[in-house]
């Protein structure tokens, strides 16, 4: 396959390099590596790193509108009737022909919110594939993976965290059951020595959360969420991009187990009735993946019920996610004829899903809701699959 840039002027923020990387025929005949940059003046010298890297098939990339992708027209080997040929438009003045059988590795600048969202959505889909493979593991393979991950986690904490060096003194090789219990109160009282990055301090995080609007990152690097504090002092937690991918993927896994296989080529219209407080993790997850590929209506559960019903009737979601208490109220409204939606998937989260609420929801929508258990500290913990015979960790 030939790969070349058409001989047109190169704009300021555009393609830097493109090359073909041979692959094993059983995997991919060819992979196309594409690197994008933006003008250096857009991001200060002390700003974010060069970019984020994701890999995905061009068959998926064709569905994106960032950058723009079209089927090739014209003469030569890239005629319109050649369904395997695509044009990648990096700018109004630059086109690059590639084939659909290739994959693209795209590095996008972290300073642009839309670019970060694209990178996150694609990375979550890639991580979902990895989690699906793990679903087929034997118990022995799963235990071995857990042991390796736990060992790496503890080694890192003992190297980087002053708090854990003292809290687990003499216990670095002890089993989990032998370790002291760490309460949220103790965690927050020692936050600045618990964290593994010396540039992160609780006072700065609290100030960031107090002024949080939209999807801005703390120190242009970290996603931050806080607990509601209903059981005492609220906890504050932060994740870098790679860790946030795992947070979002943990919630997506519950949808996957239920049979809702949403993706770039299969979008599921979704409504979420929970908290829209930007410091809450559910709201933060929604804000971080907000895009045309994840069509979602977010409604605060504290809004007037009639307003919630009206917006849901106008949106007509295929998937409904809500607090258990809200699932009950909406099911009652559906049975009374005020709410008129027919979601294919209903998920109950954040509260106990009682048997009576489950029965009401089943009567309202013809299916039992899927129960999901999560926490800000850990993100997704357990969820029901389509069998609804218990919750999978």
N, C-alpha and C positions, 0 to 999 in steps of 0.2 A: 504494500500500500504506500502511495506517495503522500507525504505530508508537507505542505509548504504554506507560507503566508503569501497572500496575494500582494502584488507589488503596488501598494497604496501607502500614502503617508501614515506614519505611526503617530497617534495622538499621545498626549502627555501621560495619561493614566491608562495604561494598556498592557498588552502582552509583553512579557520579557523573554520568555523562552518556550519552545515547544519541541519535544523530541519523542521518538518512538522507543519503547523499551520492550524487547522481545520477551515473550512469556512462553511457558510450557504449553504446547498445543491443547492439552486436555483442559487447561484453565481458560486461557484467552490467547488468541493468535497474536494480538498486539495490544499494548496499552499505550494510551496517549497521556503524556504528562504535560500539564499546562500550569504555568505559574503566573499569577496576577499580582500586580503591585499598584499602589496609588502614589501620587506625587508626594515627595518627602516633606513638602511644606505643609501638607495636610495633617501630619502627625508629628508632634515635637520629638526631639531627640530622646527625651526621657519617657516617651510614651510607650505603647504596647510593643510587643515583639513583632517581627515581620509579618506573621500571618498564621492562620490555622490551616491544616491540611486534611482533606477528606478524599476518599476514593469511592467512586460509584459508576455503574454502567451508564453509557451515553443514552441507552434506551430510556433510563429514568431522567437523565439530564434534559432530554428533549422536552419533557413536560414542564420544565422550569421556565420562568420568565426572568430569571437573573442568573447569568447574563441571558441574552435571548438566543433561542435556537430555532432554526428553520430547516425544512427539507430543501435540499439543493435543487436549483433549477438551472437551465442553460445547457450548453453543449459539453462534450467530453465525457469522461467517466462518471460525472456527478449529475446525470440528468434527473429530472423530476421523477421519472418512473422508477428510478433506482431507490427503492425504499430503505436501503442500507446506508445511504449517504446523507450526511447532515452538514449544515453550515453552522459554525459557532460564531456569533457576532459579539466580539469583545468591545466594539465601539462603532460609531457610525461609519468610520473609514477603514475598518479592518475586519476581514473575514478569514476563517480558517476551516478548510474542509477536512473532515475525519470520517470514519465509518462507524456505524452503529455497533458493531461488534467489539469496539474498543471500550476502554474505561478511561475516565478523566480524573486526574489528581489535581484538585484546584486549591491553591492557597489563597485565602481571602484576608484582607486587612482586618484586624480585630477592632479597630477604632470605629468602624461603621456598623451601626446597630443592625441594619438589614443584612449585611454580610455575616455578622455573628449569628443571626437567626438561621440563615441558610446553613451555615456550618454546623450549628447545633442540631437542626432537624436531620441533616444527612448523617451526622455522627450517631445520633440516637437510632436511626434505622439500621446503621451498620452494627451497632452494639446489640440491637434486637436479634440480628442473625446469630450472633455469638451466643446469646442467651437461649435461643431456640435449640442450638446444638447441645447446650448443657442439659436441656430437658431430657435428652436421650442418654445421659450418663448413667452408669451403674452407681450403686451406693458407695462402692469402694473408690471410684473415681471422684465422686463428689466429696467424700471425706478427705481424700488426699489433697484436693484443691483447697478445701477449707483450711486444712493444716498449713499449707504453704502460704496462703494469703494471711492467715493470722500471724504466722511467724514473721513475715515481712512487715506487717503492721506494727508489731511490738518492737521489732528491731529499730524501725524508723522512729517510733515514739521515744525509745530510750536514748537514741542518738540526738534527737532534735528538741525534745521537750524537757525543760528543767523540772517541771512539776512531776512528770512520770519517773524521772530519774530518782526522785526522793520517795514518791508514793509507792513505787514498786521496788524499792531498794532491797536487794537480796532475794527478789522474787522473779528475776528476769527469765528463769526457766521453769517457773512453777505453773501448774495447770490453771485454767481459768477459775475453777472452783476454789482455789487457794488464794485468789487475789481479793483485796479489800473492795467493798462496794463504794462506788463513786456516785454521790448524790448530785443532783443538779445544783443545789445550793453550794456545795463544795466546788463544783466545776466553775460556776460563775464567780465565786469569790477569788479563785486563783486563775482566772481566764488568761491574763497576760503572760503567765508562766506555763500554762497548759499548751498554748498554741506553739506550733513548730516554726513559725516565721516571726522573727523579732520585730518586723515592721507593722505587725497587726496588734492593735490595742483596743480594749473594750470601749473606752471612752470615745474613740474615733468611730467605732462601729455604731454605738448608740446615736451619735450625732448624724451619721449617714442614714440610719433607719428613720430618724425623726424628720429628715428632709427628703426621703426617697420619693421620687416621682418617676413613673415609667419603668424602664428596664436598665437604668444606669448601674454600672458595676462599682463596687467598692475598690478604690485604688485602681480603677480601670481593669481589674483582674478578677475579683471575687463576686460570686452570687452570694447574697446574705438573706437569711430568713430568721424569724424569731418565733418562739412559742407564744401562745396566748397568755400564759402566766396564770391560768385559772387554778392551778394546784400550788401556787407559791410564786417564787421569783421566776421571771421568764428567762428562758434560755436563748442564747444567740449563737448561730452556727453559720459557717461560711464554707464555700466550695470553689475550687478553681474550675476551669472549663471542663477538663477531663472528668473531674468528680461530678460535676453537674450533669454531664451526659449520663452517668450512671443513675443519678437521682431521677431524671426524667424517664429514663428507660425502665426504672423500677415500676413507675406508674403505668407506663405503656404495656408492661408485661402482663398486668392484670387484664387489660383490654384484650391482649393477644390470647391469653388463656380462655377468655370468654368467647372467642371467635370473631372479635372485631378487628380484622386485619387492615387497619387504616395504613395508608402510605401515600407517597407522592403521586402514584397512578390510581389510587383508590381512596378518595377523600370521604370521610364520614362526618357529616354535619352534626356538630356536638353542642350541647348546652350544659353549662356547669352552674349550679345554684349552690354557692358556698360563700366564702369570704372573698371580698375584693380588696381587703386591706393589703397594700403592696408588700408589707413585711411578712405576711403569712405565706407559707411555702406553696400552698395550692394556687394562690394568686401569682406568686413569683414564677412558678412553672408555666402557668398560662401565658404570662407576659413574655417569657423568654422564647416561647415557640409561636407567638402570635404572628401569623402569616397567612397568605392565600392558600397554603398547602394544608393548614390546620384550621378550617372554618369553624370558629367557636364563638358562641354567645355566652358571656360571663355575666351572671346576675348575683347581686349580693343577697344572701338569704334574709337579711334584715329589712329588705325593701317591702313595701306594701304587697300583700299576697295577690290582690287583683292586678297590680302592675306586673308582677311576675308571670301570672297566667296569660295576660295579654301579650307579653313579649314572647313567651313560649309558643303561643298559638300563631304568632306571626312568623316565628323562626322555623317551626316544625322540625325539631331535631330528630336525627336517626339514633343518636346516643344521648342519654340523659345521665348526668352525674350530680349527686346531691347528698347533703347530710341526710341521715336516716329519718330525722324528724320532718325534713322537707319532702322526702319521698312520700311519707305518709300524707302530708297535707295535699300534695299534688295528686296522689292517687285518689283521695277523697274528692278533689275538684274534678278529676276525670270521670269518676263514677257519677257525679252530680251533673255532668254535661257542660260544665264551665270550661274545663280544659279539654282540648280536642287535639291531642298529639298521639302518634303511634310509634314510639321509639322501638327500634329493634333490640337495643341493649339499654338496660337500666343498672346503674351502679350506685350502691349505698356506701357512704364512707363517713369517717370521723366520729360516728356515734354507734351505739349498739343497735343492730337491726333485729327488732323483736319479731316473733312469729306472727303477731297480729299485723304488723306493718308489711311483712312479706306477703301475707295472704291478701291484704288490700291491694298491694301493687300487682300481684298476679291477676286479681280480678279486673283491675283497671286496664292493664296492658297485655294480658294474655301470656305473661311469662314472669317467672320469679326474678327479682333483682339479684345481681351479683354482689356479694359482700366483700368489701376491701378494707384491710387494716393497715394503717400507716402512722408514722410519727415524724415530726420535723427533724428529730435527731437522726433518724435512720432512713427516712423516706419510706418506700413500700416495704412492708413486712410480710404480709400474707394476703391471699385472695382466692376466691372460688373460681373454678373452671366451669365449663359448660355442664358438667355432671352435677354440680352443686351438692356434692357429697361430703364437703368439708373444705377447709382452707389450706392451700399449699403455701409453704414458706418460700 
